């Protein structure tokens, strides 16, 4: 089901399609027949008129226009008051006095509703928004006389002399539910355009430092070319609110989507890499599930976990999920049909080429959301009010759900963001201050395979699915966050397993906690030779994982075997010559050692 059909269902749930028994001739363009002598309003036409009205309101907001909201139904008063407070407009009720527009330029005092008012020098509004087009109200006649554009709800029985004066009619049943939906759309339009306007004004016209930073950030993002990327350090993000209720509202807008397409064959593991045991009996998938579950429990929020599997990984993933019943986890299989369509569409070869050149974005991003949409799991997320996806392409075991990042994206209307780290030729080695935001080459950073993406961005992505999509073209102005190393704990080699299975990390509520006894803020650098590349060989060569709390670096090459209760400290290098075997005995401590033969440590046998 498409997003368009989801919006139509939302309109139907508000009874916007139910007209009155009488349908004027000029209203029949918005109707699609009748049922039980009641006019049925075409929801597609209502949606088109809603978009036109919001587009017009947004254009006026950008030009700092004046608005007045008219409501003659007391049932809507609370909704209108809440809307005007949110968008920062005064709820002016002077329209209730007849002649408030046409007499505003008159210096005379006049009597209305037993009150004497002087409306001299009152400026007329640039737009009048009417939620209940009551025929007795004189607002429509006065606004039309002064040629003030009107946005208003219209019903099937509205006479022609009233209807023709409304510039942007919205045909719908004026139910409380629909008025709430309409006000919600107006509020979002106001806030979005006001944010863009504030950012465009620049620092000279804005006093608040946070808005000034937003304006500067927007300008820098626009300056970035296809080969450049705007990188904001993680430390520059504002801390998330300490109010648990606000954090809950924030996290309730999030969906975590994990790709489970990688097999563990490169590590000699027969199954999906997510099902590989990595730390104290937990698999990669266990840690991700437990982490999200702990977040939901801590903040009483509802973050769903979606998993896209391939046909080769699906069974293995389901086997791991048997340990996690009754949790908000949903799986779907990557659609082979969608994959074939992408390969056949124009520009598919460009997609493959761009994915090798531009590694900041998932190469199968379009494929993922096409499969998600065809599985029917996208529609419920939209109806639940979800606004952002957190995409996890690799098995990252760090604490990935971060309210600090999500808060920044929502406040600044950032539609897509990748988390990156500098490469060996990156900014840190060139001596640039890590705390400063910067525009730099995409080649100087590497993605940690974590991406944030708004629901509106997903909608545009799906709309372009048949137009020869390329990630580099779709994300031509990239925004990235320079994440600290603590947010990236990958499982790519057996060297990573040595770190994760050692005494350096423990698991607590799905999060890997680093041992406080380690003074060095960075993890040790570990390079294991090809003899350790297979998971089975790795476990057979280690009777037990050594203690590495004080280890800086470890290099192992050749036929090397480790006993139990071994401690490694400082810089350790062990290299066995071809045809030679080296055995590290039980209980041995190696500190800043270079070992090239068994004679360097003494004889021992396993």
Buried (B, 14 or more C-beta within 10 A) or exposed (E): EEBEEBBBBBBEEBBBBBBBEEBBEEBEEBBBEEEEEBBBBBBBBBBBBBEBBBEBBBEBBEEEEEBBBBBBBEEBEEBBEBBBEBBEBEBBBEBBBBEBBBBBEEEEEBEBEEEEBEBEEBEBBBBBBBBBBBEEBBBBBBBBEBEBBBBBBBBBBBEEEBBEBBBBBBBBBBBBBBBBBBBBBBBBBBBBBBBBEBBEEEEEEBEEEEBBBBBBBBBBBEEBEEEBBBBBBBEBBEEBBEEEEBBBEBBBBBBBBBBBBBBBEEBEBEBBBBBBBBBEEBBBBBBBBBBBBBBBEEBEBEBBBBBBBBEBBBEBBEEBBEEBEEBBBBBBBBBEEBBEBBEEBEBBEBBEEBBEEBBBBBBBBBBBBBBBBBBEBBBEBBEEEBBBBBBBBBBBBBBBBBBBBBBBBBEBBBBBBBBBBBBEEBBBEEEBEBEEBBEBEBBBBBBBBBBBBBBEBBBEBBEEBEEBBBBBBBBEBBBBBBBBEBBBBBBEBBBBBBBBBBBBBEBEEBBBEBEEEBEEEEBBEBEBBEBBBBBEBBBEBBBEBBBBBBBBEBBBBBBBBBBBEBBBBBBBBBBBEEEEEBBBBBEBEBEEBEBBEBEEBEEBEE
